[in-house]
Amino acid sequence: MSDSRAAVRKLLAGEDCSALVRDVLERFPEFEPAQAQVLVKDIVERFFYEVMDLGASESYHHSDSWGLARHSLEVAVYALRVARSRHFVGHAAPTPEEQEHRLPRLRYACFLFALYHDAGKVLQAHVVGPGRDLHNPLVEALGDFYDRHGREQCATEWREGRGLEDHVEATPYVIGYLLPPASAGYLGPRIIAEVVEGRTAGARELREIIVEADQHSVCHARRKAEILTATYASGSFVAYLAKSFAEGTKRGKFAVNVLGGDVFLGRRFALFRYPEAVLKLVALAKEFFGRYDATVARLGEDDSGARFFLAKLKAGEGLFTDPHTGLWKLKSTVRSDGQTDHRECVLIPLEHLGLSAETAAFPGSVAFSRLGDGSEVVISDFQGLPAKPVEVVVKSPTAAAPVFPEPKVIPSTLGPQEGIDPEDLVRNLRDGMTAGWIPTNVPQAQVYVGPKTSFVATPAVFLKMRERGLYPEYDPQDRSSAYLRALARLSYVRKAPTNRIVYPIMLGQGSERALKVIKFDTEALLSSPELRARVGLWRDCERIVELPQDWKPGDAVASGGESDD
């Protein structure tokens, strides 16, 4: 098996990707095992092999290694979930007989074309091998290109001057190259042409589902990135240790508690071989946190990078230093089973690695001395500990979400409905408006944008966010809801002297009932001319009648109360 093929299968065998593939298989109960292998598993593996570790974008979303593959699979799974719903069934075929044939194929087309929806991005990236050999994705899979040259010998650059929508035009050409005979045979030429050209209501619905699924994946990834950026942009490298060490241990990067190995565990400290084991930590920290912390991203994977990394740990009290010299590097003599090993090392407190004193410790002994004069440094951690099994159990740095650490805990004194970041709430509101899952400036909308004031319906908008999986622990129908208290802290939300922010409005004099809204300053809510142009204005904003906060049904509606927008 080639290195690229092995890398693809390892990724697909991982917890996240394997769960997504299982989700797909469960939604095709009509497939026999052999058919599921050919039409689902082989398709996903081949697509991953075609795009390998390319990102889905340079910096906007899923820009990390394997980002395009993971994003495409997420979109395919979400689109298939929607395609299995009753809403899609209604557009599938005019008669029950035809529907029996077409419906499973339209659902499969939804999965397949959602998987391929960003395939045109392979033409936006230049992958260059030795001798300036340029990868041509219409001739050779990227996995084959890597195997010819060696992945470490290849460099990837995003093509300059590319447009945001260039890949959309290129995708049909790439799909023609990717589409395997088994899938084409199952769908048939009529359904393929129908979907690609959007000829029927069912095909148009399918394309809308894929667009929604794409937006869902992008918004979800950006929310995670914002949480991580807020969590890890503090400049304290100590915060990076637990996940880096946990992942390194899981992957077998560190040889632990064995003579000649990388790491030895004591009662309070872990001994890391310098510079070898420290450089492994640096590489892992760059992989997981480089996109959230520019300082980490610029670390060199050499002695200078190791020294800078350790200096940052020292500044954050994440590193043992000699109380007499202030130096962090020591010489160690490791003894076990009659054998001795001499090495330079550093000591990191167990707590910063997600470990505790109960973790299996090194059964031998370690003596420490100073590099300058060879004098002894007494550290009792490793002196003749009783033998224990050497299996390392690393505490997950985030039990609820092992891949994406939890944001900072909000103090309980703030109350049961506190804890929402108002700017995060507004970002999600903008995402929903631009992505289309919060209806805006249409009949029965939840947001109406005027030149000066934008009106956001409450609690409808926040219930829509809950439907998208946002803020599940908060109840938007609670009258003292955290949503309202969060938004009341924003200067560009209109408030009464009592700090109340909910107002009634009428969408014209003939309206039968008032709509409860929160009033935003439009230029602050839509903070750039491009964003305002993209969202646009409610065409009937001059008909909006703003009512007093204490207005009740049955009260008169002043004819002069229209919005000043």
N, C-alpha and C positions, 0 to 999 in steps of 0.2 A: 504494500500500500504506500502511495506517495505521501510526502510530508503534508502537502496541501489537503489531500483527501482525509488524512488522519486528523488534521486540525479542524476540518468541517465536522467530522463525526464526533469529535470531542465536544465541540460547541453544542451540537444538536443533542448530545447525551446529557448535557448540563440541565440543572433543575428548571431554569426558565424556559429554554427552547423546547425541551421535551414535554413540558406541561402544555405549551401552545400547540404542539403537534398532536398531542392526545386530544385536546379540545377540538381540533379539526376532525379527527377520526370519529369522535363521538357524534359529530353532526352529519356524518355520512353513514347511517346504519345500513343503507342499502348496498354498500360496497362489501363484497367478499374480501377476505384477508389478502389474497393475491392482487385483487383490483386496488385495494387501499394502498398496498405497497407501491404499485406502479403509478397510480394517479395522485397520491399524496406524498408519501415518504420520499420516493425517488425524485419527485418534482422539487420538493423543498431542498433536498441535498444537492441536486444539480444547480439550482439557483444560487445557493450559498457558495458552491464551487465556482460559479461564474463571477460573482462579485467579491468573494473572499472578505478581506478586512477593510474594504472601503467604507468611509463614513457616508451618511445620508446627506450631509451638507458640510461646508467648511467650518461653520461655527454656529448655525442657527439651531439645529436639533439633531440628535443622534450623530454627532460629529466625531464620536470616538471610534476606536477600532471595532470593526464588524457592525457599525451603526446602520449601514444600508440594509444588510441582511436581517438584522433584528427588527428594524422598523418595518420592513416589508412583510415579515411574518406576523407582526402585531396587527398591521392593517388587514391582512388576509383573514386573520382569526376574527377580528371585530366585524368585518364586512360579512363574513359567513354567519355570525350570530344574528345580525340584522336580517340577512337573506332568509333565515329559517323562520322569520316571524310571519304573522298572518298578513301584515301590510304588503309584503312582497308577493305573497301568494295571489292576491287579488289582481296583480298585473301580469301574472305569468302566462296565461293562455285563456282564450275565450270559452273553451269547452272543457268539461272534466276529462274527456278522452285525450285531448291534446295536452292538457295540463299534466297528466300522468307521465307523458314522455318528456315534456319541456321543463317542468319544474325542477327536477333533480339536476338537469343539465345547466339551467340558468344559475342555480345555486353553486354548482361546481365552477361555472364561468366566473361567478362573483369571487369565489376564493382564488381562482387562478389569476385573473386579471388584477385583483387587488395585490397579490404577491408580486406581480410584474409592474405595478403602477408607476414605480420610479426607475424602471430599468434603463431609461434613457440617460440616467446620471452617470452610467459607465462611460459615456462619451464626453462627459464634462471633466473627467479626471484623467490626467496623463500619468501613467505608470511607466517609469523608465528603468530599464535594466542596464547591465554593463555594456559599454560601447554605444551608449545612447539608443539602445534597442527599445523602440516604443511599442507598448502593448496595443494591439488592435482587438477590441472586444467582439467585433463581428467575424473574426477569424479564429480566435483562440480564447478559451476560458482563462480567467485571471489565475486560477489555480494551476493550470498547465504552464503559464508564463512564469509563475513563481518557482515551479519545480524545475524548469529549464535553467533558471538563473540563480535560484536561492533567494528566499524572501529577504534576507538581510542585505542582499546586493541591489535591491530595487527601491526606488524612491517614488513617492506619489506627490503630484502637484495638481491643484485645481486650475483649470484652463482660465486664463485671464479674459475678461470681456464677456464671459458667459452671462446670459440673462436668467432671471428667476424662473422663467417659463420655458427656456430652451429645451430642457429635458422632456417636457410634455410632447413637443413635436417629434423628438427623437425616439420616444418610447415605442410607438408602433413598429418602427424598423427593427428595434432590438427584440421586441416580442416575436417578430417573424423569425428571427434567428433562434430564440430560446424555445419556442413552442414545440414540445416533443410530439412525435407521431401518436403516441398512446392517448394523450389529451385531445389532440386534434380529432382523432378518430371517435372518441367518446362524445365530444361536443357536436361534431359534424360541421360542414362548411356553412350551412345556413345560420346556425346560432352564432358561430364565430363572426361572420359578416354582420349579422344583426347587432351584436354587442359592440363591435368596433365602430360601426357607423351610427349606432344609436337609433335604429330604424323604428323600434316599437316602444310602447309604454313600458313593457317589462325591461327592455334593454336600457331605456333612459333611467328607470328607477334603479337598476343595477349600478349604473355609473354614478348616480347621486349617492348611493350607499357607499361606494368606494371613496368618494370625496369626503363624506362624513367620517368614515373610518380613518382616513389619512389625517384629517384635522384632529380627531380624537387622540391619535397616537402622538402627534406633534405637541398638542397642548399638554398632554400627560407628561411627556419628556421634559418640556420646558418648566413645568411646575416642579418636577423633581430636581432639575438643575438649579432652579431658584432657591429651593430649600437647602440644597447642598452648598450653594454659593454663600448663602447667609450663615450657614453653620460653620463653614471652613475658611471663610475669608478673613479670619481674625489674625492670621499671621502666626499662630501658635502651632508649631509642627508637632507638639505633643499629641494634638487631636488626631493626627494621621497614623499614629503608631499601631493602635489596636487593630484596625481593619487591615493595614498593610501586613502585620505579622500574622493575623488570622488567615488571610488569603494565601500568604506565602507558605504557611504550615500546611494548609489544605492542599496546595499544589505540590507539596514535597520539595519546596525550594530550600528549606532549612533542615540540615541534619542536626537533630536535637539530642543532647546527652550521650553522644558517642564520641570516643576519642578520635581526634582529627576532624570533628564536625564543626558546625557553624555557631551553635548556641548551647549554653549550659545553664540550667535553671537552678537557682538557689532558693532560700527562704524569702528573701526580699528583692533580689536583683536577678536579672538574666544577663549572662556574660555573652557578648557578641564579638566574634572574631573580627579584628580590624586589619585591613579595610574590607575583606571579602564579604562578611555577613552584613556589614553596614551598607555596602553598595547594593546588596539585594534589597534591603529596606528602601533605599533611595529609588531604585527602579520601580518597586511596587507602589510607593507613594506617588511617583510621577504618573503611573498608569491610572490610579484611581482618583487622584486629586489635582492633577496638573491642569485640567480644564476649568477648575474652580479657583485655583490659586496660581497666578502667573509666576510667583517666585519659585514654587515647586516645579512648574513646567520648565523653567530655565536651568534647573539643577544639572550639572554635569555628572555623568556616571563614571567618575574617576576620583582620584584622591581629593581634588579640590571640592568636588560635589559632596563627598562624604564629610569633609571637614566643615563645610558650610551647614550641612544638615545637622551635624552634631552641635555646632555652635548655636543653632536655633533651638535645639532641644535643651541645651544648657540654659539658655535665656528663659525658657519656660519651665525650668526645674524638672526637666524630663531626663536628666542624665546625672549619674554619680560623678562628683568631682572630689579630688583629694583635698581634704580640709587644710593641709599644710602648704600645698603648692598651688592649689586652684586648677590643676590640670585634670583632664578627663581621660586621658589615655594611660593605661597601665600595662605592665608585663605580667603574664600569668603562667603558672606552672601547674598543669593539669595532671593528676595521677589517678589511675584506675587499673585494677587487676595487674599491678606490677609494672605498668607502662607509664611513660611520662611524655607530655607534649608541652612545648614552650610556644607561646604566642603573644602578640600584642592584642589588647582587647579594650572594650568599653563596657560599662555596666548601666543597664536601663532598669528602673523600678518595674516590678511585675505589674503593678496596678495600671501603668500606662500601656501595657501590652494586652490588657483584658484578662490577666491571669491573677491568681491569688496564691497565698501561702500553701493552700491545699493541693496545688498543681504538682504533679510528679516531679521530684527534684533529682538532680544528678547524685548518684550514690557514692561517687568518688570524692576526692578533695581537690581544692584549688588554693594555691598560695599566690599572693600578689606582691609585686615590688614596683618601685618607681623606675622609670626608664633612665633618668639622669644618673643617679648614684647607686641604684640597685638596692636601696634600703627597703625594708619590708613595710607594706601597708596592710594593717590588720582588718580583714573583713571576714566575719565569722560565718557568712552564709554557706560556704561550701566545705566546712571542715568536718569531714567524716560523717556525713549524713547517713541515716539508715537507708539501705537499699529499697527502692520502690520501682514499680514498673515504669518504663520510660515513655509510655504513650502520653502525648501532650493533648490535653483537652483545653481548647481555647474558648473562652467565653465570647460569644458573639457581641460585637460592640453595639448592635442594635437588635434586640430580640424580635421586635415586631416587624422590622424590615431590614434583613441582613444586607441587602444591596445598597439601600439608601438610608443612611442614619436618620433617626428622628430629629426634628428641629428641637431647639432648646425648650425645656419644660417650663410652662407658665406657672408661677407660684399659685398655690391653691387659694391664697387670700383674695385673689381677684374675683372669686365667685364661680358658680357652676357654668355660667354662660360666657365667661370671658375667654380670651386667648386668640382672637382672630386679628391678624395683622391687616390694618385697613388698606395699605398699599397693595398687599397681596390680593385682597378682595377686589380692588379696582382693576388690577392686572387680569384677574380671571373674568371680570365683567367685560373688559375690552376684548379679551380672547373670544368670549362667547359672541359678542357683537360682530366681530370681524369674521369669525368662523361660521356664523349663521345659526348656532344652536341657541342663542338668545334672540328671539324675533325682534327686529329693529326697523322702525320707520315703515311698517306695513300695517294693514288692518289687523286689529286684535294683537298689536305688538306689545312687548314688555318694556321697550325703551323707545321714547320719542325724542329726537334730537332737534333742538332749535338753534338759531344763530347764537343766542346768549345762554340759554338754559336748556339742559337735557333732563327729561323726566323718566325716572326709573321706577317701574311698578314694584310695589312691595306687598306681600312677600313673594310674588310670583317669580321674580328673577332669582331669588335665593333658593326657592324650591327647585327651579331649573338647575341651579348649581348642584343641589343635592342629588338630582337625578344623574348628574355626570360623575358622581362619586366624590364631590368636593364637600369638605366640612361635615362629614356624616355624624359627628358627635354633637352638632348644634341644631337646635330646632328653630327654623325661621318664623314659625307661628307663635313662638313665645313672645309675649308683648314687651318683655324687657330683653329681647333677643340680642345676642352678641353681635349680629350683623349691624344692627342699628347703633349700638354703642361704639362699635369700631368706626363706622362711617361718621359718627358725630365728632370724631377727633380730627377730621379732615377740614382744612380751611376752605376748600372749594365746594363744600356741601352747605346748602342754605339751612340756617338754624333759627328757631324762635328764641326769644330771651330765656325761655325755660330749657333750652338746649334740645327741644324736640325737633326732629328732622322730617317727620312724615306729614305730608300735606295732601288735601283732596284737590282733584282737578276734574273738569268736564272736557270731554273731547268734542266741544261744540255745544251750542245752546240747546240743541235737540236731544242731547244725551239723556238716557233714562237713569243712569246711576253714576256716581262719582268713582273715580279711580284713585287709590292711594298711591302716592309716589314720593320719591326722594328727589330733590332738585340739586343737580350738579351744575357747576359752571362748565359750559361746553368746551372752552379752550383748555381747561385743566383736565377734564375727563378724556378728551381726545387731544393728546398733547402735542401733535405735530400737524402741519397742514396736509401732509400725505394721508394721515389717519383720518382726518376730518373729511377729506375728499373721498376716501374709500367708503366711509360709512354714509356720508351724505346727510341731508336734512329731511325731516318729516314734511311732506308736501303740503299738509294742512295745518302747519304749526300755528298759523295766525288764528285758527279756530279754537285753540286750547284756552279754556277759561280757568284761571287760577282762583281757588276759593280760600277763604280764611281757614286757619287750622281748626277752629272750633265749629266749622260748618257741619250741620247735620242734615240727613235726608228730610225733606219737607221745607227747609229754609229756602228763601228766595235766592236766585242766582242773578247777581248784578249784571246787567247787560254790558257794562263797561269794564268787566273784569277779565277781558281776554289777556292772554300772555303778551308781555312787551316784546316777545320774540317776533 
